[in-house]
Amino acid sequence: MRHPPRDVGGGQDRLATILRHRNWFHYSGDYRIGTRYLDEPILDNIKQQAMQVPFLRDLLRSDSIYIRNNITVDNLQPVSSFVGKLGNPERGGLSLREFKRRQVLHRLAEIAAMQDVPEFIRKAREIYGYRHFVNDAGGSLCELEDPTVIDLLDRHTLILYIRATEHDQEELLRRAQDDPKPLYYREAFLDEQLAEYLSARRLEYAAQVEPDDFGRSVFPKLFRSRIPRYEAIATAHGYTVTSDEVAEVEDEDRFSDAPRAGGRPGALRRARASHRGRTAMPLVAHSGLPTFERLREEGMHVIPGDKAIHQDIRELHIGLLNMMPDAALAATERSSCGWWARPTRSRSSTCTPSPSRSCRVAPGRWSTSTAITSRSRSSKRRDSMPSSSPGPT
């Protein structure tokens, strides 16, 4: 998963590796987690395993040997092994209590690692002389449920969401089936999926779970549950590129704002261009009214109703009564929808005496598997105000 080969799915590993060889300071969130915030718990876990071997136990107790982590940016296996898998201890699994304890520790460590980003931006510039900084965030960033983390990253970096194409999504799911990895789960999600798994397999306890089988069963649902979360982060705070666009990046110019001589603009510039004119929150096309097609043509983000119903974020319902005649209705409706589609979790509807017509705003959603945030002195921050003008009051 290193440069130059393409790493299927998110692509952040490839992109971060390319940039760190082009005078960018590479801040790996997972590396910071393992070397700073989970270093001692990881070592304690290793020592606990070593103490079960009589030969090693005697050497450890007499201080004849010592154990230390050898975590690198390219080797994060100690972090993975600490997170572990839920299930039968005889099959290498963890008890539910111990698994949840480690999940909590990982969440707190990831929050702390992201809170360190501003200080490392300063260090990269003042100590090491780097003009540019890339924050290689983990895939569980959207699961932290701590809005202060996203707000902090938004203030200090430019958030870039790498959306996996359909082909890459299928490849990611296939790889997860072949080799399930330890993962971080939100507690509510874990409880729900564990209950479903036990019921489907007629098991009574988590200790009866086959660790790898549970991972294979849950990963597709986890993957899809993260998609709307990352979409919402990118919509409200950043930009989106596809994994295909990242795969085209061979050097810094192909990534940055600057177009190559006689070539296409960089992936970041294309992401910014596609972002212009979009509302900060998607509109739900709950009917076949031509208004929604017009809104799409004007650059607004419109999603189908069957996609919106999978949201798990609370809504704010707003009702508007439109007394305009039919000739003025469509323009007023589009304008109102554009105004209410702000980065607040809201749903609005417009009503007319006859016939009834409506336009709803979906609650905020978050998008796919991976995120990467970057910061450059030459980067201009986007204007967070929606481009559409408010309707008449």
N, C-alpha and C positions, 0 to 999 in steps of 0.2 A: 504494500500500500504506500510505497514511497515513490518519489519522482525518479525516473520519468514515467513509469507505467501509470495508467489511469486506475484510481481506486474507485470501484463501482459504488454508486450510492451518493453520499454527501459530497465527496471530493475535497473536503477541507484539509485532509492530510496532504494531498498532492499540492494544493495551493499554498499551504503554510510552508511546506518544504521548499517550493520554488522561491517564495518571497524571502525566506531566511538566508538563502544564498545570494540575495540581491540587496543586501544592506537593510533588511528589515529585522527588527528585534522580534523573535518568535517567543511568545508567552504561551506555554501549554498549560491549560487549566488542570488537566489530569496529572501532569508532572508536578505541579504545585501542590495538588491534593496529596499525592503520594509522598513527596519529600518534606512537606511542611506540616500538614494537618492530620495525616493518617500514618505518619512515619512510626510513631510509638505503638499504636494499635496493630499495625502490620507486623512489627517485630515481635510484639507479645504473642500474636497468633502463631508465628513461626516457631518461637521458643516453646510454646505450649505443645506443638506437634513434636518438636525435637525431644522434649522431656519424656515422651512416651517410649523413646529408644534408650535402653539402659546405658549403652556405651556413651551416647551423647549427653545423657542426663548427668552422669558423673563428671564429665568434662565441663559442662555448663556450671554446675554447682561449685566446682573448685576454681572457677574463673580461668580455666586452662584454654578455653576458646571463647570467641565472641562472634556474634552474628550481626550483620548489617545489611541494609537494603542496597541493591545495585540498580535502582530505578533510573532509566534514561528516557529522553523524549521518545525514543523509538522502541523502548521496552518498558511497558507499563503492567507487565504480568503480575507483580506483587500487589498492585491495587485491585486487579481483577480477582485474584485468588482470595483476597481479604473479603471482598463483597460477597463472594460465594454464591451458592445456589440453594434454594429451599428444597427440603425433602429428606428422605431416608438417610440417616448418618452412615449406615453401612454401605451406601452407594455414593458417599462423598457429599451428602447434603447437610444442611444446617437445620436445627430446630426452628420453629416459627419465631420463638422468642429471641433467639440469638440472631436470626436473619433480620428481624425488624430492628434489633439494636444496631447492627452494622449499617442498615439502610439509613437510620437516623444520623449516625456518625458521618456517612458519606454525604448526606444532604447538607449538614452543617459545614463540612469541609469544602464542598463546592461553592456554597454561598461565600465563605471566607475567602476562597481563592479568587472569585470574581470581584470581591470588594478590594482585593489587592491590586487590581488592574491600574487604577490611577497612579498609585505609588510606583509601580513598575514602568509606567510610561515616563515618569519623571527620571527614574534611575537609568532607563535606556537612553534617554537624551543627555542627561548631565554627567553620568559616569562613563557610559560606553560610547557616547557620541552617535547613536542611531537617530536618524531623522524620522524613521517610520517604524510603526509598531503593529504587530498582528496578534490578536487575542484568539487563540485556537481553543474555542469553547467546546465542552462536551455535549453529547446528544441529549443528556438529561437536563440541560439548562431550562427547558420549558416546563419541567416537572417540579421546579423548586417551590413554586407558589409563594414567592416573595417578590412583590412588585418593585421593591426598592432596588433589587439587583438589576432588573432591566432598566429602570430609570437611571441608575448610575452608569451603566454601559452606554446608554443613549447619550448621556451628557459628555462622556469622555471618548467614545469611539463611534465609528459608523458601523451599524449592525447590518450584516449581509447574510441573508438566508439562502442556502443552496438547496433548491428544490430538486429532488430526484425525479428523473423522467420515469415514465411508466416502465420502460425496459429495465432501468436501474433499480426501481422498486422491486420488481420481480426477482432480480438477481440477489438483492439484499435478503429477501424472504427465503430464497433457496439456500443461501449460505447459512442463514440462521437455523434452517432445518438440518443441514449437514453437520453443523458444529455450533450448538447453542452456547452462548457466552453468559457470564454473570452480568446482571443488569440492575439498574436502579428503578424502583417502582414507587409511585405515590401510594401511601398506605391505603387509601380508600380504593384505589384501583386494584391493589394486591388482594385486599380482603374480598372484593367482588369476584375476581378471577379465581382465587383459591376455592371459594365456595362453589362456583360453577364446576371447577375441575373435580373436586371431591364428589359432587353430586353425579356428574356424568360417569365417573369411574367407580361409583359406589364404595368410596373410601370414607373412613371415619376421622382420620387424623392426618395432619400435615406430615408426620413422621412416616407415613405410608407412601408418600408421593415419590415417584421416580424423578429425580432432579432434572435430567435432560429432557424427559418427556414433558414435564411442566413448562420448561423453557420453550420448547418447540410449540406447545399449545398456545402459550400466552403472547409470544413475540409478535405475531401478525396483528393482534389486537392492540398491543402496546404501540407498535409502529403507526398504525392508523389513528390511534388516539392522539398522537403527538402532532400529526399533520395540521389540524386546525389550530392548535396552540402556536405552532411556529408561524403559521400564516398570519395570525393576529399580531405577533411580535413584529414581523416584517412590515405589515400594513401600517401599524401605528408608529413604529420606531425606526424602520430601516428600508432596505431594498431587497429584491429577489433576483437571483440568477438561477439558471438551470444547471444540472450536473453536466449536460452536454456542452454548455458554454464554458464551464470550468475546465472540461477536458481539452478545450481548444487552447487554453492558456499554456504557453511555453516559456514565457518570460514576463518580466514586470510590466512591459509596455502593453502586452495583451490583456493584462488585468486592470491597469490603472486607467485614469481618465484620458490620457493622451492617445489619440489615434495613431496607428503606425503609418508611416509614409505610404500613401497609395492604398492603405488597407482599411479594415473596419475599426471603429472605435473600440477601446478596451471594454471588457466585460462590465466593469463598474459603471462606465459612462452609459452603456446600453441599459443597465438596470435603472439608473436614474431617469433616463429618458422614458422608459416604460412606466415609471412611477408617476410621472407628471400627469395631472388631470384625473388621477384616481382619488376616490373618496377615501377617508381614513378608515371606513368600515364598509363591508360589502352590503349591497342591497339584495333582498330576496325576491326573485322573480316567481311569485306564487301563482301567477296566472299568465295567460298568453297575450296580455295587452301589448300593443306596439310601443308603449312608453318605455318598456324595459329594453327593447332593441335600440331605441333612440339613445337611451342612457349609455348603452354599451358603445355606440358609435361616438358618443361624446367623451369616452375614456373612463367612465365610471366602472367600478368593480361590481358586477352583477353575478350572483350565484343562483343555481336552481334551488327550489324549495326542498327537494329530497336531500340535498347536501346540508342545508341549514338545520334540519331537524335533529342532526346528530350532535348539536352543540350541548355542552354541559355548563355553560356560563350564564349567570343570571341576567335577565333582560330588564330594561326599562321601557314600558309601553307608553307610547305617545299617540293620542288621537287628534286628528285634524279634520274639521268640517269645512268642506269646500263648497261655497255658494256660487262659484263662478258659472257662467254659461258654458256649454260644451265647447265652444270655439276657443275659450281661454283656459279650459280645464287642463289640457295636456301639458302646456308650457308651465302652468302654475304647479302642477303635480311634480314634474321633473325637478323644478327649482326647489320645491319644498323638500323632496327626498334628498337632494344634494346637500341642502343645508343641515338636515337632521342627521345625515350620515357622518357624524363626527366621532372622534375616538372616545366616545362614551358608550357603554354597553346598552344600546337603546333599540327599540323596535317602534316604528311609527306607522300609522295608517291614515290614509285620506279617504274621506267619505263625501259623496255627493247625494243630493236628494233623489235623483233618478237620471241615468242608471247608476248603480253603485260601482265604484271603481276604487282600487286601493293600491298602495305601494308600501311594502314593509321593509324596515331596516333590520338586518340580522344582528344579533349580539356579536361582540368581538370574538374572533377565532384565531387560533394559533397554528403554524404550519409544520413542515415535514421533519425529516430525521436528524438534521444537523444544522448547526449555526456557526458562523465565524464572524468575529467583529474585528475591524481594522481601523487604524488611525494614521493619518498622514498630515503633515503640516500643510500640504498643498490641497487637501480635501476641503471642499466647501460643504457645509452642512445644509441639508434640505430644509425648505420652508415647510413647517408642519401644518400650516393652515390649508384647508381644502380649497381647491381652485374654483369650485362652483359658488355662485353668489346666492345669498339667501333669498327666499321668496318674499312676497309682499307681506307686511304685517298689518 
